[in-house]
Amino acid sequence: MNTGFSIMLIVQLANLNTATINYALLSEQIINDANQMNGQRKKQFLICRSILADLLNQYCHCSTLPTIVIGENSRPCFLDQTLPDFNISHSQDRVAVAISLNGKVGLDIELARQRKHYLKVAENFFDNDEYQWMIAQTDTLSAFWQLWTLKESALKLYAKGVWQMKSVKIDLNHQLIHAPFASHFYYQYQQVDDVHLAVNSSVPITRFILQR
């Protein structure tokens, strides 16, 4: 499967408790939107927008965060479609922002943690091959989060809902992902300290940069 394109993908991972907000890169509209929120939601919104603005400043020389609109299937994107695609994910006090310099990107992170009845959740959301692979691993909970983030990032790549998770088939033995709603999935997965992180792209990933 070759789309004829290659991709550079950048992901910034941050902790809400230590991350700083660069207000100089944020527009008045972003600040006004944030002021309609409270507490942790406001903090998360501002930090994620600040990270996104910083990535656009680094890689596209944008002096302020460009205008964001709601696109197809309620997926946020830049009004200027020549700018990179982006995706945001959060899990408890961790956040991550990804940009793709060409092609689309889906991102999911999950903080490594106990989850009650995760085997039952896996039975409901994973197919049998995935479930058998998971329980064969030494750390079944870690394997669960790996499959979960890969599925979520694949869904977010094409702006699909979590209710479609079981339709995303992960074949880790052959490093393949299949789904009825799309043909192209190219992924990267890493466990970074206590965070499981997965990105999916519509075109081959030739360079993956993780910033912390």
Secondary structure, 3 states (H helix, E strand, C coil): CCCCCCEEEEEEEEECCCCCCCHHHCCHHHHHHHCCCCHHHHHHHHHHHHHHHHHHHHHHCCCCCCCEEECHHHCEEECCCCCCEEEEEEECCEEEEEEECCCCEEEEEEECCCCCCHHHHHHHHCCHHHHHHHHHCCCHHHHHHHHHHHHHHHHHHCCCCHHHHHHCEEECCCCEEEECCECCCEEEEEEECCEEEEEEECCCEEEEEEEC
